[in-house]
Amino acid sequence: MVKAVWKGIVIAESDRVIRMDGKQYFPHTAVKHSYFIESDRHSVCPIKGTANYYHVEVNGQRQADAAHYFPNPNPRVKVIQNYISFNDEIEIEE
């Protein structure tokens, strides 16, 4: 089971993590949505497509734009659609 942890709180955990480009992508169903707040930020990756972001908030502390996902990834990486990855501030435990 792989876990994403911030401030000692598990914010996502799954045994169906996808590894791509040095990142672990968790299924949307594996994240604890009460810790996620939609961000206005978007970025474009030439390989994956347009990313949307979430802030992560635990016990009143916020990590801005800590998670991202590709709602409509490019066809060659369609496997990560509906999966979320995290920035380096979020610990990944395997």
C-alpha positions in Angstrom: 0.0 0.0 0.0 1.4 3.4 -1.0 0.5 6.4 1.1 0.7 10.2 0.6 1.2 11.9 3.9 1.3 15.6 4.9 1.8 16.9 8.4 1.5 13.3 9.7 -2.0 12.8 8.1 -2.6 10.2 5.4 -4.3 12.1 2.6 -4.3 9.3 0.0 -3.5 5.6 0.0 -3.8 2.9 -2.6 -2.3 -0.3 -4.0 -3.2 0.8 -7.5 -0.6 3.6 -7.9 0.7 4.4 -11.4 4.4 5.4 -11.6 5.3 7.8 -14.4 8.1 10.2 -14.8 9.3 9.8 -11.2 5.9 10.5 -9.8 3.3 8.3 -8.2 -0.3 8.9 -9.4 -3.1 7.9 -7.0 -6.6 7.1 -8.2 -9.1 9.9 -7.4 -11.0 7.3 -5.3 -8.0 6.8 -3.1 -7.7 10.4 -1.9 -9.4 11.8 1.2 -11.3 14.6 -0.5 -11.9 16.5 2.8 -8.3 17.6 2.6 -8.4 18.9 -1.0 -9.5 22.3 -2.2 -9.8 23.1 -5.9 -7.1 25.6 -7.1 -7.4 28.1 -10.0 -4.0 27.1 -11.2 -3.4 25.2 -14.5 -0.3 24.3 -16.3 0.5 22.6 -19.6 2.8 19.7 -20.1 3.7 19.0 -23.7 3.5 15.3 -23.1 0.6 14.9 -20.7 -1.6 17.9 -21.4 -3.3 20.5 -19.2 -3.0 19.9 -15.4 -5.4 21.1 -12.8 -4.4 21.6 -9.2 -5.6 21.2 -5.6 -4.4 22.8 -2.5 -4.0 20.4 0.4 -5.2 21.6 3.8 -4.6 19.7 7.1 -5.5 21.1 10.5 -5.7 24.6 9.2 -2.4 24.5 7.4 -2.4 24.8 3.6 0.1 23.5 1.0 -0.8 25.5 -2.1 -1.1 23.7 -5.3 0.2 20.5 -3.7 -1.6 18.1 -6.0 -2.3 17.9 -9.7 -4.2 15.9 -12.1 -4.9 15.7 -15.8 -8.7 15.6 -16.5 -8.1 15.0 -20.2 -4.6 13.8 -20.7 -3.1 13.3 -24.1 -4.0 9.9 -25.6 -0.6 8.3 -25.1 -0.8 8.8 -21.3 -4.6 8.3 -21.0 -3.8 5.8 -18.2 -3.3 8.7 -15.7 -6.8 10.2 -16.3 -8.6 10.4 -12.9 -5.3 10.0 -11.0 -3.7 12.6 -8.7 0.0 13.2 -8.1 1.7 15.4 -5.5 4.5 17.9 -5.2 7.7 17.2 -3.2 6.2 18.6 0.0 3.9 15.6 0.3 5.7 12.5 1.6 5.1 9.3 -0.3 5.5 6.1 1.8 5.7 2.7 0.3 
